[in-house]
Amino acid sequence: MNPAIRKSLGWSFFATVIVYFLMRKITNGISGREIVDFEMAKTPERAAELTKIWTPEYQQHFVNGIYIDFLFLICYTIMLYSAARFFGELSKHYVLRKAGNFFAVLSIIAGICDIVENIGMLITIKKQAYTTMVHLTYDMALVKFSIILIVLLFSIIGFLFFLLSLTERKKYRI
């Protein structure tokens, strides 16, 4: 087991949690559901419908949340990258070890999608809700969330294989 990966997973998990709570404070409690609704607006009409009730103060909190999300996405991308590598190795299974590297790269793609998504949201809020931009934001959010779910499922599977390997070792002890 590579100790650097374990250490990276630990500090990136801690940093992700800290930045998450920082983001909650900066957005003045805007719910994750409200943010996801805007990310998944898909059409300019839906984006306009969501933003028409925003006060200038609410909009500023939302924009600040997007800016802090750039830091958050760095933290969670490193965390997912490290988790895929760590749980792939921890599984002690040849295929899962190799797959851990693949899923680690996928986590970087999720981070890139989040960057594009954040830029799209900023353009939509600060300039205009262009059809292409709103739909691109939607697509990037969909890909990002899908990859995050896949990497988390892979990590759980790697952990389960590790637990199975422990029970196999105990079974053969005399």
KENUKOL-68378 format. One record per residue: residue in three letters; x, y, z of N, C-alpha, C in turn. Coordinates in steps of 0.2 Angstrom, whole numbers, plus 5000, padded with zeros to 4 digits. Example, Ala and Ser with C-alpha at 12.3 -4.5 7.8 and 13.67 -1.06 7.14 Angstrom:
2
ala506649725039506249785039506649845039;ser506449895035506849955036506450005039;
//
This chain:
174
met500449945000500050005000500450065000;asn500350114995500750174995500550225000;pro500950235005500750285011500550355008;ala500850375003500650445000499950444998;ile499650394995498950394993498550394999;arg498750355004498350355011498350425014;lys498950455014498950525017498550575013;ser498650565006498250615001497550605002;leu497250545003496550535004496350565011;gly496750555016496550585023496550665022;trp497050695020497050765020496550795015;ser496450765010495950795005495250785007;phe495150725011494450715014494350775019;phe494850785023494750835028494650905025;ala495050925020495050985016494350995013;thr494050935010493450935007492850955012;val492850925017492450945023492451015025;ile493051035026493151105028492851155023;val493051145017492851195011492051185011;tyr491851125011491051125011490751165016;phe490951165022490651205028490851285026;leu491351295024491551365022491051385016;met490951345011490451365006489751375009;arg489551335013488851345016488851405020;lys489351425023489451495027489351555022;ile489851545016489851595011489251605007;thr488851555006488251555002487651575007;asn487751585013487251605018486751555018;gly486951495018486451435019486051415013;ile486251445007485851425001485951345000;ser485351314999485351235000485651204994;gly485951144995486251114989485751094984;arg485151084986484551074981484451134976;glu484551194979484451254975485051264970;ile485651244972486151244968486151194962;val485951134964485851084959485351094954;asp484751124957484251154952484451194947;phe484951244949485151294944485651254939;glu486051214942486551174938486151134932;met485651104934485251064930484651094926;ala484651164926484151204923484051184915;lys484551164911484451134905484251184899;thr483751234901483551284896483551354899;pro483651404894483651474897483051494900;glu482451464898481851484902481851454909;arg482051394910482151364917482651404921;ala483151424918483651464922483351534923;ala483051564919482751634920482151624925;glu481851574925481251554930481551554937;leu482151524938482551514944482751574947;thr483051614942483451684944482951734945;lys482351734942481951794943481751814950;ile481751764954481551774961482151794966;trp482751794963483351804967483351884968;thr483551894974483751964976484451974974;pro484652044974485352054972485852024978;glu485652024984486051994989486051914988;tyr485451884987485451814986485951794980;gln485851834974486251824968487051824970;gln487251874974487951884976488151824980;his487751794985487851734989487951674984;phe487551674979487551614974488251614970;val488451674968489051684964489651674968;asn489651694975490151684979490251604980;gly489651574981489651504981490051464975;ile489851494969490251464963490951474964;tyr491151534966491851544966492251504971;ile491951494977492251444982492151374980;asp491651364975491651294972492251274968;phe492651324966493251304962493751274967;leu493751304973494251274978493951204980;phe493251194981492951134983493051084978;leu493051094972493151044967493851024966;ile494351064968495051044968495050994974;cys494751004980494850964986494450894984;tyr493850894982493550834981493850794975;thr494050824970494450794964495050754967;ile495450784971496050754974495750694979;met495250704982494950654987494750594983;leu494350604977494050554973494650514970;tyr495150554967495750524964496050474969;ser496250504975496550464980496150404982;ala495450414983495050354985495050304980;ala495050314974495050264968495650224969;arg496250264969496850224970496950184976;phe496750214982496850184988496350124989;phe495750124987495350064988495450014982;gly495750034976495949994971496449944974;glu496949984977497549944980497349904986;leu496949934990496649904997496349834995;ser495949834989495549774988496049714987;lys496649724985497149664984496949624978;his496549654974496349614968496649644962;tyr496949604958497349634952496949674948;val496349654946495949694941495749764945;leu495549754951495349824954495949864955;arg496449844956497049884957497149924950;lys497149884945497249924938496649974937;ala496049944939495449994938495450054942;gly495850044948495850104952496250164949;asn496750154944497050204941496550234936;phe496150194932495650214928495150264931;phe494850244937494350284940494750344943;ala495350344945495650404947495650454941;val495850434935495850474930495150504928;leu494650464929493950484929493750544933;ser494050534939493950594944494150654942;ile494750654939495050714936494550744931;ile494250704927493750724921493150754925;ala492950724930492350754934492550824936;gly493150834939493350904941493350954935;ile493650934929493650974923492950994921;cys492450944922491750954920491451004925;asp491651004931491451054936491651124935;ile492351124932492551194930492151224925;val492051184920491651204914490951224916;glu490651184921489951194923489951264927;asn490451274931490451334935490551394931;ile490951394926491051444921490351464917;gly490051404916489351414912488851444917;met488851434923488351464928488551534929;leu489151554929489351624930489151664924;ile489251634918489051674912488351684912;thr487951624914487251634914486951684919;ile487251684924487051734929487251804928;lys487951814926488151884925488051914918;lys487951874913487851904906487151884904;gln487051824901486451804898486351734898;ala485751704898485651634898485551614891;tyr486151604888486251574881486051504881;thr485651484876485451414876486051364876;thr486551374872487151334872487451324879;met487551384882487851384888487451354894;val486851364894486451334899486451254898;his486351234892486351164890487051134892;leu487551164890488251144892488351134899;thr488151184903488151174910487751114913;tyr487151104910486751044912487150984910;asp487450974904487850914902488450904906;met488750964908489350954912489150934919;ala488650954922488350934929488150864929;leu487850844923487650774923488250724922;val488750744918489350704918489750694924;lys489750754927490150764934489850714939;phe489150724940488850684945488850614944;ser488850594937488850524936489550494937;ile490050534936490750504937490850504944;ile490650554948490750554955490350484958;leu489750474956489450414958489750354957;ile490050344951490350284948491050274952;val491450334954492050324958491850304965;leu491350334968491150314974490950244975;leu490550224970490350144970490950104969;phe491450124965492050084964492450084971;ser492450134974492850134981492450094985;ile491850094985491450044990491549974988;ile491649954982491749884979492449874981;gly492949914981493649904983493649884990;phe493249924994493249915001492949845003;leu492449824999492049765001492549704999;phe492949714993493449664992493949654997;phe494149705000494649705005494349665011;leu493749685013493349645019493349575017;leu493149555011493149485009493749455010;ser494349485008494949455008495149445016;leu494949485020495049475027494649415030;thr494049405028493649345030493949285027;glu494249285021494549225017495249205021;arg495549255024496149245027496049205034;lys495449235037495249205044495049135043;lys494749115037494449055036494948995035;tyr495549015033496048965032496548965038;arg496449005043496949005049496748945053;ile497248915056497048855060497148875067;
//
